[in-house]
Amino acid sequence: LSSSTPGAEQREKQYRAHRGFGDRRGGVISARTYFYADEAKCDQHMETFLHCIDASGGSSEDGFSAIKLTALGRPQFLLQFSEVLVKWRRFFHQMAAEQGQAGRAALEMKLEAEKLQEALADLGIATKAESQHWFTGENLGMSGTVDMLDWNSLIDSRTKLSKLLLIPNMQTGQLEPLLSRFTEEEDLQMKRMLQRMDVLAKRATEKGVRLMVDAEQSYFQPAISRLTLEMQRRFNRDRAIIFNTYQCYLKEAYDNVTVDVELSRREGWHFGAKLVRGAYMEQERERAAQIGYEDPINPTYEKTSEMYHKCLNYILEEIKHSWKANVMVASHNEDTVKFTLRRWVLGKQHGVAGTRGLRDVGAQQSCAPLPPGQAGFPVYKYVPYGPVKEVLPYLSRRAQENRGFMQRANQERDLLWREVKRRLLTGTFFSPNH
């Protein structure tokens, strides 16, 4: 099967370990970065996250706590799993292109099941009888078509089919197992990571705390998102406990959001999303240029804002039709907060009962001219914490990132003073609702 996707071979490079980027902190100024030392260190990180969940649960109702999966296990596993997921998704797109569907949005691609089975047989991947069993056995393809969600379910850990599947190596033209074999120790490391995630999700559920899984570098993200989705399937049955993070500076952000929302609809669990622009742009672009794969980042800030608002609109429309969708707008950007408020007011006029949360960082957004708290949104502040020697480097990088805000210090000071006076005059200075 010839590749119909430009740069397909180059993109595999994205999911390989690279010595020059072993220090993932380089070029990263707005995110905490964890490095794998050993399993004991991962257990320490888990204990720290548990303390944070307890503190959030004890200090407020409906609080949030954030975790990073690279703190809970060996990042090499996330690289390997990400490569598998990307290969599998790309193979679907290649077969869709063979059926004349290139360029369509992810959810609009629907492969004709019979043609798909013939293609798998022609490639020597599976006989028609075998592939027919895959689809009918899992109630897939009953409509005569197979979409991205049907296809992804074949690699689901519950089906165990992934051990049998082969895909073409685009460089050699040979069929190879989709999954490379893990060593016994790597298999144990993977299981320990999953166990730590399970412990954290259970504690968050017990404490009534929502757990945000932070987004990380694009070469880890497919695995992080897939593991987070598995947690959502288990823990978001009655309410949104687990929130996935979507980085809108990624070219594929909208496809990722729409596919996950559709899966939550089909399976009946509560979708939870935190929307961010992204924290690894400089590093991502440098790595793509040095290793030789397509830059995964949108070309301009304006394109990223457009993507952010497109994803937000999609989720707000889902909220309009279903109380099972939840969104947190996580942004420093004043225009984005104003966009959200306008969209919310318009949505109320058309039946949107409200969003689940607006996290906001910066006095400009939460104080004036129309504070989100006064507009019906709960407002959350993201608070870094830890030993001084560990927190100061992070804070210094944030100061570097936010130097544009520093230039507007007078505006921020005026807004803060105006808010203090408003609360004093209205007698709400110590109100927990403000």
N, C-alpha and C positions, 0 to 999 in steps of 0.2 A: 504494500500500500504506500503510494507516494505521498509525501507531505503536501497538503494544500494550504497549510498555514505558514505565512512568511516568518522566518526566524525560529521555526520549531526546534531545530537541532540546537541552536544557540541557547534557547531558554532552558534546556536541561542543565546547562552550566550554572544556572542560578541556584540550583539545589545541591551543589557540591561544596564540601568544605574547602576553604581557601585560606592558606597560611597568612596571607597578607591582611585578612580580615578576622583573624583570630581574636583580636581585641575589638569587640563590637562597639566599644565606646567611642572610637574615632569618628569625628564628624557628627556625634549625637549630643545635642545640647539640651533637649527638652524631655528626656526620658531616663529613668533609672535602668541600668544595665546589670544583669547578673551573669556570673561566670561559674561554670561547673568546676567544683573542687573534688567532691566525693559525695557519696550518698548521705553521710552524716551531716554535711553542710546543707543538703537539700531538706533533711529533717528539721534542721534549725530554722530554715526559711519557713517551713510549714508551721512551726510553732509560733513564729513571729506573726504570720498571717492569722493564725487562730487567735492570738492576743488582740489583733486589730479588729477581728470580727466581734470578739467579746466586748471590746471597748465601744464599738459602734452600736451594738445591741443594747448596751447599758446606758448610753447617753442620749439616744434619740429613737423615735419610732420610724420605721421604714428607712433606716439608714443604709449606707452603701459601704462596701469595702472592696479594694482593688487587689488583684493578684496578678503575678506574671508566671506563665508556665515554664519559662526558662530558669526560674528559681527552684523549680520542683523536680528537675531531672536533667539528664544529659542532653544538651541541645542537638547532638549528632542524630539522636533518634528523631527529633522534630524535622531535621533536614531530610532524612531518609523517607520518612512518612510523607512529607510535603512533596517530594519528587514523585512518589507513587501516585498520589492524588492528582497531581498536575498531568502526569503521563496518561492517566485514565481519562481525565476530562478532555485532554487534547485528542485522544483517540476517538472520543465521541464526536468532537467537532470535525475531525477529518472524515468520519463516515457521513456526517451530516452534509459536508461539502460534496461528497460523492453523490449524494441524493439531491444536489442542487439547492442546498439551504445555507450556503456560506453567507456570512454577514448578518444573519438574523440575531436577535437578542437570544440569550441562553434559553429562556423558557419557551420561546417560539419555535425552537428546533424540535421537530418530532420525526423520528426515524420510522419508516415503515418496517414493522416487525419482520415480515417475510423477507424483505430485501436485506435486512440486517442479518438474519439467520443465514441467508445465502452468502453474504460477504464473509461472515465468520467461518463458514465451511470452506469457501474458496481460499481463505488465508491459512487454513489448516489449524485454526484456533480451537474449533469445536465442530462436531458433526451437527447437522440440522436437528437431529433427534435430541442431542445433548443441550443445545441452546434453546430448543423449544421447551425442554424440561425446566431450564432456568427461569424462563419468563412465566410459564403457566404455574410452575411450582410456587412462585412468589406472587401470583396474581398480577403479574406485570404483562404489559403488551396485550391485555384482553380487549382493548379498544382497537387493536390493530396497529398501534403506534407505540413508540418508546421515547419518552422525553428524558431530559437530563436527570430528573429525580429518580425515574425508574432505573436509569443506567447507573447512577451512583449507588443505588441500593444493592447492586450486584457485588460491590466491594465492601458492603457493610459487614462488620465483624459477625453479625448474627447469621449471615448466610453461609459463611465459610467457603464461598465459591472462589474467593480471590486466590486461594492456594493453587487452584487449577488453571487460572487464566494466563494466557500468553498474549503479548502484544509485539508488533514489529519494532525492532531497533532501527531507527531511521538512518543510522550511519552504516550499519552492516547489512541491513535488509533481512536479518535473521530474526526468527521468533525467540523471545526470551521471556522468562518468568516475570510477571509484573512485580512481584515482591522479591527483593533480594533477601537471602536468609540472614536472620540475626544470629549472632553467637549466643551461647547460653547466657553469658553475662549481660549482653545487650537486651536479651529478652527479659531478664530480671529487672534491668533498669527501667524498661518500658512499663512493666507491671507496677513497679514502685511509684513511678510518676502518676499512673492512673489511680493507685491507692491513695496517694496524697491528695489528689483532686477530689476524690470521693469523701475523704475526711473533712476537707474544707467545705464542700457543698452541704454535707449533713449538718455541720456546725452552723453554717449560715441559715439553713432552714430552721433549726432549733431556736436560733436567736432572733429570727424575723429580720435578718439582714440580707439585702440584695448583694450578690457577688458579681463584680465586674471583672471579666477576664481581659486584661490589657492586650492591645494589639502590639505586635513586635515587627521585626524586619520581615520583608516580603518573602524571604526564602524560608522562614519558619511559619509564616501565617497560615498557609493551607492546613497544616497539621493542627495548629492552635485552634483555628476556627472549627475544624472537624471534631476535635476533642471537646470543645465547648458546646457544640451542637449536641453531642452525645449526652453531656450533662443536662442540657436544656430538656432533652427528651425525657430524662428521668426525674428531674426536680421541678420542672415548670408545668406540671400537670394542673395544679390548682391556681397558681399565681406565678408571676415572673420573679424567680429567685436568681437565676443565672442570666447575666447580660453579656452578649458578645460585643466586641468593639469593631467598628467598620471605619477604615481609614479612607477618607474620600479623596485623598491625593492619588490613590491608585486608579489606574485606568479601568480596572475590572470591578470597582466598588459597587456600581449599580447592579450588575449581574449577580454579585454575591448577596446583596440585600434581597433582591427579588426571589432568588432561588430559595433562600432560607425562610422568607416569609411564606412562600408557597408550601414548603415542607411543613411548617407549623400549622398551616390551614388543614392540610391533608391528614396530619396525625393528631391534631386537636390539642396541642400544647401552647402555652403562652410565649409569644415571641418577645424577647427583650434585646434592645439595641442601644449602644452608646455610639453616637456619631462624633468623630473627630476628623480633623484635617490630616494629621499625620506628623510623626516626630522624627523620622529618619531620612529626610529627603536628601541631604548632602551625602550621607553615607551610601544610600541606595544608588544614587547616580554615579558616584565614584566607583562603586563595586561593579555596576553594570558595564561601565566603560573599560575598566581594567580587565575584567574576566571575559567580556565579549558577548553580552546578551542584551536584549531590548530593554531600555529604560522602562520600569513599570510605573513611573510617576507621570501624572498629567503635566503637559508642557508648561503651563502658566498657572499663576495663582488664581486668575479669573476662571480658568477651566476647573480648578479644584473647587472653587466656591459654587460654580454651576453644578458640579457633581454632588456637592454637599446638599444643596437645595433640592436637587432632583431626588436624592435618596430620602431626604426628610419628607418631601411631598408624598412620596410613595407610602411611607410608613404612616403618615397622618391620614391618608386615604384609607389605609387598612384599619386604623383606629376608628374612623368614621363608621366602618361596617362591622367591626368586631372589637369587643372589649378585651380580647386576648392579645392585643398588640401594645407594646410599651416602648417609649423612646426617651432617651436622655440626650439633650443637646449640649455637648461639651465643647465650648468654644470661648476663646478670648475675643472673638471678632464681634464688634458692636453691630455691624450690619447684619450678621447672621442672627443675632438675638432679636433685632428689630424685625427681620424677616419672619422669624418664628412667631413673634407676638402678633404680627399682622395676619399671618396664615392661620393662627389659632382663632383670632377674632372672626375671620372670614369663615373658618370651619364651624364655629359655634352657630353662626347664622345659617349654616347648611347641615347642622345635625351632629357635628363632632362634639362629644361630651367633654373632651379635654385630654391632654397628654399626661403621661405618668410622671414625668420629672424633667426638670431643666437644671442641669448642673452648669454653673457659670463661674468663671475665674476672672476676677478683676472688679474694682469698685465701679468702673463706668457702667458695666452691665447691670449690677444688682442694685444700684442706688438711684439712677435717674436716666432719662427723663420719665420713663414709665417703668418702674421697677418690676421685674418678672414676678416677685412675690405678691405685689399688689394686683397683678393681672391674673392671678389664679394658679401660678406655677409654684411648686416647692423649689427652693434654690439651694444648691449644694456647693460647698467650697472644698476644693481638693487640697488636703493638708499633708504635705510630706513630713515625715518624722523619723527619728533615729538618733544614733550617736553623732555628736557634732562633727567628728572627723569624716563621717560618711555622708552627712547631709550637706555640709558646706560646698563640696565640689558640685553637687547637683544644683544647689541654689545659685551658685556662681554661673553655671551654664544657663539657668533660667533667666538670670539677670541679663546675660549676654543676649539671649533670645528676645527678651522683652525691652531692649533698649529703646525701641520706638515708643513704648508706653511711658518710659521715663521722661521722654521729651514732652509728654502731656501731663506732667505731674501737677501743674497748676489746676488743670481741668479736673483731675481726679480729687485733688484737695478740696476744691469748691464743691464737688458733688458729695463728698463725704460730710463736709460741714453742713450742707443743706439737709442731708438726711438726718444728721444728729439733731438739728433744730426741729425738723418735722416730727421726729419721735418724741422730743421733749414737749412740744406743743400739744401733741395728740395723746400724751401719756402712755405711749407704747414703747418706751425706750428699752424696757426689760421683757417685752412680750416675746414668748417663744415663737410666735408666728411671724416675726419680722426680723 
